[in-house]
Amino acid sequence: MNKARVRTGGLAAQVYWEGNGGFERTVLFAPGIPYVTDREAITPLLVNLGFGVVQVQYPGTYDSEGPFEPEGCAGVLLEWERILSREGRLFDLRGEAWIKVGGDVEVVAAHSFGTYAAAGAIIRGLRPRVALMLSPMFEFGSKAPEVGLQVDLDKHVRHISRALPLTFRMHSVDEWEHFFAQESVFHPDEAKDVGEARTRLYCVVGDQDPSLNAPTSCKYVESFARKYSNCFEQAKGVVVEGGTHDVESLLSPAVVEEITALLKR
């Protein structure tokens, strides 16, 4: 598997693909927080299915410029879509060579907090054919019981701000605490109208996830898709027996088989 480090317009990402020269089919991957700049457990599966995976770094994290704030995490996926569509290639800073990339984002994949960013980008106009959401957390604050959240994210914010202040350069700790603990509605009430294009939503949660109640999470995913029915074609929530919050634990043989079927042309 090839790996490139790229940076354009102040935004950084890792790119994974197989073969020479680049790739035509593109996946945008949104990680959870905190995250490390390494490939996710699902990346080899996506690459083996013929995709190139662009794993974004949120603004204000690692090598991406700007402040680290909730809205910017959704916006960065839209910005990467514009970059890929406009450029059609990326410069590998490690290998010092250009790689060709598919300009259309066919799939968005995300884990944990990254699913908030991915859902937000889709509501705001990104239209992948498929969205793969692992341990889905589309909303926070007063929506937490509906989402199935059962974790104190206030402590999560304080840990990040104290332990990783240079890696995650928060615009405001208070802003993040308010977002996680109090914000009731952060996404727009209505999805952006981009015509007939809609996204198939496939979500996976583990029944041993300490952060999410699996049955509640699946029910919430379906209601979220109904609310934004002009951008989601259909929604399916899958519970993995023995699965935790970890990506690898969610990739059961049955889930891998369903993802493979979803992404085959």
N, C-alpha and C positions, 0 to 999 in steps of 0.2 A: 504494500500500500504506500502510495506517495503522500508526503506531507509538505505543505507550504505555509509559510508565515507571510501574511499580506497586510498592507496598511495603505489606505487611500482616503483622502478627505478627512484625515484625523481619526479614522475608524480602523481598528485592527480585527483580524480574524485568523483562525487556522483553517486550512483547506485540506481535505483528504479525498483521494481518488485513485483509481487503478488505471494503468496504461500510460501511453506516451502522449505528451502534448496538451492534455486537458480532458474535458468532459462536456457532454451536451445536456445531460439531465441534472438538475440542481435541487439540492435539499438545503434549506436554511435551518440551522439548529440553534435553539435558544436554551442555554444552560440554566440550572437553578443557581441560587446564591447561598453561601459563597461557593465558588467553583474554582477549579484549577484548569490551566491551559493544557489539557490533555484530551485525547479522543474519548468519547463516551462509549459505553458498552454496546450501544446500538449501531455505532458507526460502521464496523466491519460488515454487518448485515446490509446496510444501505449501499455501501460501496460494492459489495458482491452482487447486488441487484442492478448495478450499472450507473449509480449516481455519484456525483461529486458532492461532498458535504462541506458547506461553509458554516463553521461554528463561530458565531459572532462573539465579540467582546463588547459588553454594554458600555456606553459612554461613561467616563469616569472610573473605569476599571482597567487594570493591567495597562496596556499600551494604547487605549482609546482615549482621546481627548474629551473634555467637557465634564460637567458635573454628573454624579451618579444620582439619579432621581427617577421615580416611578414612570413618569410619562416618557422619559427618554429611552427606557427599556423596550417599550412597544415601538417607538418611533425608529429605533435603529434597524429593525427588520424591514421597515418600509424604505429606509435609506439604502440598505444593501440591495433591495430589489431594484431601486433606481440605478445604483452603481453597476450592477450586473447587466441590466438592460442597456444602459448607455455605453458601457465599455466593451463588453463581450470578452474581456480578458483581464487577468490580474497578474501583478508582478510578484514573483516569489522572492522574498527578501533573503531567504536562506540559500536557494539555488541560483539566485541572480538570473532568472529567466522568466519570460512571459508564459503564462498558461491560458489556453482558451477555456472559456466557461459558458455554460448555457445561460442565456439571458432571461429565460422564463423560469420562475420559481415553481417547480411542479409539486414539491412537498415541503411542508413546514413540520419539523419535529421539535419537541420541547420536553423538558423535565421540571417538575415541581414549580418553583416561582417562574421559570421560563415559560410555562404554559399561560401564565397571566400575560406575559409580553406577546406571545404568539396569538392568543385570542384577541388581544387588543389590536394587533396589527391587522388581523383579518377583518375585524369590525370596522377598522379605519380604511379598508380598501385593498389589502393584500388578498389575492384569491388563488391560493395553491389548489391543486386538484384534491390533495389529501392532507389532513392535519393529524399527526400522530402525537397524542398528549399522554405522557407518562407521569403518574401521580399528579392528576390535574388540580390546579389551584388557580381558577380564573378570576376570583374576587376575594377580598379580605374584609377586615373591619367588621361591621355589623352583619355582613353576609356570611361570616365564618360558620355559624351553625348550619345554614343552608348548603354551604359548600362541603361540609363534613370535616372542617378543620378542627383539630383537637390538640393544638400545640401553641405555646405562648411565644408569639413572634416578637413581642417587645424585647424579650431577653435576647433573641436572635439578632436584632438590630444593635443592641448594646455590645454584644460580643463582636460583631463585625467592626463597629466603630472603634473599639478598643484594641482588638487583636490585629486588624488588617487595615489600618488607617491610610496607608499608601496604596494598597491594592484596590480598595473600594473607597473612593474619594467622595463621600456623601456630601451632597449640596447642603443638607440639613438633617441631623439626627432626629430632630423633632418632627420634621416632615415625614420621615419614614415611620416613626412610631405612630403618628396620626394615621398614616395610610394603612398600616397593618392592624391597628387597634380600633379605629373609629370611622374611617371612611366607609360610607355605605354604598355610594355609586361613583365609580371612577371611570368606567367605560361610558361612551355615549349611549343615550337612550335608544338610538336607531343606528343601524349599520349603514355605512356609506353605500350608495347605490352605484354599482358598476355593471349594470345590465343583468344578464341571465347567469353569469358565472357564479357557481356556488361550490363550497368545499365539503368533502366527506370528512366527518369528524370521528376519529377512532381513539378512544381513551382507555387506559389501562391503570388499574390500581390494585395494590396487594391487600389481601385480607389480614395481614399482620403488620400493616403500615402503622407505626405509632403516631403519625401526624394526620392521618385521614381515616375517617370511617368509610369503609368501602361501599356498603349499600347506599348510604347517603350521598356519597360522591357520584355514583352512577346515576342516581335519580336526578341530582343537580345538573349533571352534564346534559341530560335529555331536556330539562327545562330551559337551560341556557341556549341550547340549539333552537328550541321553539321560539324563544324571545327574539333571536336574531335569525329568523328563518329565511330572510332574503340573502344571507351569506353562507348558511350551512345547509347542505343538501339533506343530510341525515346524520344521526349521531348513534354511536354504539359505545356502551361502557362495558368493559370486561374486568372481572375480578379474578386475580391469580391466586390460587390457593398456596399459602406459604410465602407469598410475595411480601416484601417490605417496601420501604421508600427508595431503595437502591435500584437503579436502572436494570442491572444484570438480573436481579431476582424477578423482574417482571417479564423477562423474555423467555417465557415457557415455550415448549415446542408448539403448543396450540396457537399462542400469540405470534410466534415467528411465522407459522403457516398462514395466518390471516393477514399479517403485514405483507408477506410475499405475494399473496393473491391480490391485495389492494394495489400494490405498486407495479405489478406486471402490466405491460402494455397489451 
